Amino acid sequence: MTELQNSWIHLRFLTEQHRETLRPLARDERIWEYTKTLLLTDTYDRQFDTYFGEALATAATGGQAYAIGDAVTQDIIGMTRVYDIDHRSKKATIGHTWYTPSVWGKVHNKACKLLLLEYLFDTLQFHRVAFTVKSQNVRSQKAVEKIGGTREGILRRFEIRNDGIPSDQHVFSILGEEWPEKKQRLKEMVASFA
């Protein structure tokens, strides 16, 4: 994996130096409203440290976690990961992505996905990129469909959220042969923000 940048986003390898920048950004209930990945309770700091440690460990299994930065302001605005990388089958999953609400609905998510998908499909020549989204997170499901993800199915009761509620996972994908058309559409969507 490599660090990536375009006119809107820079993706930097997640390091320990990002922990205290991201901790207060992630402490926004709106980010976790549907996933409950982090609960804003008196154990938030412990939860965040566990979550951040898991993100750092992504690199140990061949994936990569990134701190997402705004290329214009240089501000850190969120996190994302590429994981479940299989070089033999040429596939990977993009997920665990979140942004500070101040950039929701702007160019950032589309520009970030464009960077990652161009790298995975155009540089690494992967055949498949998947996205998984919890069933309660309808906003993220719509976002994945908007960037070209095809809904493949639902993994029922796939996880237990941190609040104890079972959660289905919706699986989406983009295939290599679909990428040129979806790339053009995604580029047009990003360009519309210019």
N, C-alpha and C positions, 0 to 999 in steps of 0.2 A: 504494500500500500504506500501511498505517497500523499504529501500535503497538496492541496488543490486550491485554486483561486480563479475567480472571474471578476467582472466589474462590480458585482454586488456582494459576493460572499468570499470569505477565506476560511478554509477548513484546515485547522492546525491539529497535529497529533495531540490528543489529550495527555496532559502530564500533571504531576502533583501540583505544579505551579498554578493550575487552573482551579483547584479545589475551592479556595476562599473567594474567588471571583464568582464562581457558579453557585455557591451555597445560597447567598441571598437572592439571586435571580430565580432559583428553583423554589424558593419559599413563597410561592404564589398559588393559592388554592385553585385558581382558574386553570392552571396547567394540568393539574391532577384530578380535575373534577370527575372525569369518566374512568380514568385508569386506576386511580388510588395507588399509584406507584409509591408516592410519598404522601404521608398523612401529616397534616400540620398540627401535631400534638407536641407535648413536652419531650417526646423522643425524636423530634425532627432531626436534630443534629446527628444522632446515631444512625437513623435511617439513611440520611444523606451520605454519611461516610461509607456505609455498606454499599449503597447504590453507586457511589463514585468509585469505590474499590472494584466493584464488578465491572464497571466501564473500563477502568485501567487494565483489568485482566483480559479484556477482549484481545489485545495484541498477543498475549501468550498463546492463544489458540488460533493464531493466524489471521484474525480480524483486525479491526482498528476502530477505536473510538476517537471522535473529533470534538474539539471545541469549535462552535460555529461563531464566526466573527463577521460583522458588517464591514465590508471592504472600504466603504466610504468613511464611516465614523471611527473605525477600528475597535468599536465596542464588541465585547463578547455578548452574544444574544441567545445562546442555547447549546445543545449537544446533539450528536447523532452517532450511530454506530453502523459499521458494515461487519456482519458476522455470518456464521455458518458457511464460511467460504470453502468451496470444494473445487480445487483447481483441476482435478481429473474430469469431473462432470461439467466444469466451467459454470458454476452457479454461486450465488451469494444472496444474502438477505440484508436489506436496509431497514433499520428500525431504531427503537428507543430514542426517537427524535422529538425534541421539544424546543420551543422558543419562548422568550419572554413575550407576554401578551402585547407589548407595545409594537411588535412587528407583525402581528397576526393580520392576514388579509393583504399583506404587501408582497413584494417581489421575493423575499428571502427564502421561503420554503421551495418555491419553484426553481429559483437559481441554485439552491443547494442540491436539489434532486437532479437538476441538469448536470451539475459538476460530477456528482457521484455516478450517475448513469453513463455519462460520456466516458468516464474512466473505466468503469466495469465493462461496458460493451465495446467501446472504440479502442481503448488501450489494451485491456486484458483479453478482449475477444470472448467474453463470457456469452453463454447461450441463454441464461435465465437469471433474472433478478426478482426476488420475492419481497413482499411487504406483509407483515402481519399486524393486525389492528384489533384491539379488544372490542367486543360487541357493543359495549356501552359508548364507545368513542365514535359516534356517528360523524362528527366534524372531521376526524382524521380519515375515516373511510371515504368521505366525499372528496377530501384532498387527494388521496391516492388515485381515485377514479379520475379526477380532473387532470392529473399529470399523465394519465394513460394506463394505469394499472387495470388489469382485467380480474374481476372477482372470480376466484376458482372454487371457493367453498368455505365451509365453516367447520372448525375443529371444536366440537361441542365440549363444554366444561373442561377446557384445556388448562386453565389455571385457576388458582384462588387468589383474588386480589388481596392487598394488604388489609382491607377492611373485612376480610372473611367471606366475601361474596364470590361465588363461582362465576367465571367469565369464559364465554366462548371467544375463539380467535377467528377473525375473518382473514382469509389468505387471498392475496392479490399477486399478480406477476406481470412482468413484461418479458417477452421472448426476443432473442436476437434478431429474428427475421421481422419482428414488428417494430424494432427500435428505430430504423430510419424514418418511418412515418411519424412515430410518436415523438421522436427527437425534434423534427421540424415543428410539430404542433407545440411542444414545450418551449422551443426557442421563440416562437411567435408570442406565446403567453408571457415569457420573460421580457421580450422586447416591448410589449405593450405598456410596461411600467416606465420605460425610458422617457 
